[in-house]
Amino acid sequence: MERTKRLFGAFALLLVALVFALAACGGDDDDDEEGAGGEGEGYSLYMIPKNVGNPVFDLANKGMQAAAKELGDTTQFNGPAEADPQQQVQVINSAVAQGPDALIISANDPDAILPALQNAREKDVEVVTFDSDANPEGRTVFASTPEAQKVGETQIEMCGSQINYKGDIAILSATPTATNQNTWIKFMKETLEQDKYKNMKLVTTVYGNDDPTKSTEEAQGLLQAYRNLKCIIAPTTVGIAATARVVSQQNACKRVVVTGLGLPSEMRDFVKSGCVKKNALWSFEDLGYLAAYAAHAVVSGEVSGEEGESFEAGKLGAVTVDANGAVYLPELLVFTPQNIDKYKF
Ligand code: RAM
């Protein structure tokens, strides 16, 4: 009897051990599926756009969410009402107070937000920028739009090729402190110095602040102030949509070329009516996706922003950090009446 009892006890112990071992295996599987640290809970990613209400950032949010789903991470999205550096600092500070693992931010001013980003990093919140970079001291990796030089050159060429490379041109930008627009404008100015473009004259640069009303007023102002204007380049989706509307309302499409960076969904009607013949952009969904993968790699410690480091960015494949701590979206898309229907974003 005693022997039977002992045997039964040993068997029961074995059974309990087996159940625990199986449960532990199950746990590992979950971790693998989610692919994230933090005991399978994933990382918390917090995206801060330049401002809310701009559809390109909603697309970036969608891309971040898709990446987060693959990685087992969680996401939040919140930004200032206006593309304003001080408002953005407030959003950064309240995001940091919630203690996310990483911020993913498009900067309204590279320097004005630097102290807030440094404070975030001191509190163990990693910082990755996307779209519009901050001062590199404030972030680990920058998930960039296609190479800035190419974005600048392409816009000058889209304008020049429609005006026989001759005449007055103007730029209608976003905010005066936007890192991305200012970098593209720098490359546009350098491109204009090439012999091919020597008969094109940049008469002014104005700022619509990525606000539809202000952009509309600035576009109207340009048409009024510069009677010989041949082309307006708007390196902002908000600016180009407002400019195209103003130029077509004033029946000036034949006289003034509108080009720059535009969302197909907002530009389709102007492109199809022939008012805007060429404009360019990239997938903002892919940009948000890339930025989320970059943030995940930084939080996990896989990437520290050093040149030559690589990480897998899901469907985008392996990407490598360059000397500026940046990774790039490769594809700059140029939309024309012939191809615009292919693009659904
Ligand atoms: C606007 C914003 C954004 C820029 C695009 C092209 O939506 O300024 O930062 O990347 O235009």
Boltz pocket constraint, residues with backbone or C-beta under 6 A from the ligand:
constraints:
  - pocket:
      binder: B
      contacts: [[A, 50], [A, 54], [A, 56], [A, 106], [A, 131], [A, 132], [A, 174], [A, 178], [A, 180], [A, 210], [A, 235], [A, 236], [A, 237], [A, 238], [A, 261]]
      max_distance: 6.0
